[in-house]
């Protein structure tokens, strides 16, 4: 891990037409931007503010990733995941340093 920095996280609750429900967490700038990224056709989406969480920048064979502990569980965010673009911008210097190491 390279460095840790706090980022705001949002809790996303979803429910589909068959009444299946699921919950997950996403970092983001605000609830509206998180909602836009999370919305799906025919799925009810509720976004609420969760908390500020410490985010680590890490490296492995797949490249740069971010991780955070939420309710005792490690959540990882890799390229293509909801919130990854936000973390890349928010943790710009830390991301750039990790990416340079990965590419070298």
N, C-alpha and C positions, 0 to 999 in steps of 0.2 A: 504494500500500500504506500502511496506517495504522500498524501496529505488528507486531513479531514476538515470539512467545513459544513456548517449548518445550512440546511435548505428546508423550505416549507413543503409539507406533504399534505395531500388530500386523500380522503377515504372515498372510494367509489363503490356504491351499491348498485347492482344491476338485477333486473328481473325480466325474463322473457315471457312470451305468450303462453308457455306451458307452466308458468309459475315457478320455474327454476330460478334460484337466486345465487349470486356470488358477490364476494367483496374482495377488493384489493386496494393497494395504496400506490399513489403516483406523486412524484414531485412536480411542482409547477409554480408559475408566477402568480396566477390567480385562479379562482374557481371557474371562471368563464373559459379561459384557455384550456384548462384541464377537461372541462365538459366537452368542448369542441373536439378534442383529440379522442375522448372516450366514447362518444355517442355512436350508436349503431342503429340501423333500421330495425324496427319492431322490438327494441329492447329499451325498457324504462331505465333511465340512468339518473342517479342522485349523487351529487358531489357535495361533500362537506369538508370543512377545514379539519385536518387531523392535528398536526403539531409540527414544530421545528425538529428536524432529525439531523444527526451528524452523518454526513456522507463521506465515504472513503473512495478514493480513486485507485483502481487496481489494474494490473496487467496479467494476462495469461496468453496462451497460444492463439486465442481468438482476437486479441487486441485489448483495447482499453474498455474497462467496465466501471460502473459505480455500484456501491453497496451501502445499505443502511440497515440498522437493527430496528425492527418494529415489533413491539409486543414480544420480545425475546426471540424473534425469528429473523434471520438475515434475508433481506430482499436484494436481489441483484438486478441491475438495469444495463442491458447490453444494446448495441446498435440495433435500431428498429423497434425497440420497446417504447411504450408510452413513457414520456418524461425524459428520455435519453437526450433529445435535442435541447431541452431546457437545461439539463445538467451540464451539457457540453458548453453552452453559452455562459451559464452562471459560474461554472468552475473553469473558465477559459484558461487561465495560466496553468492550473493544475492539470487540466486535460492536455494542453499543448506539451507540457513536460513529459507526461506519460506517453503520449503519442510519439514524440521524438525518440524516446527510449525504445518503444516497440518497433519503430521503423529502422532503427540503427542495427 
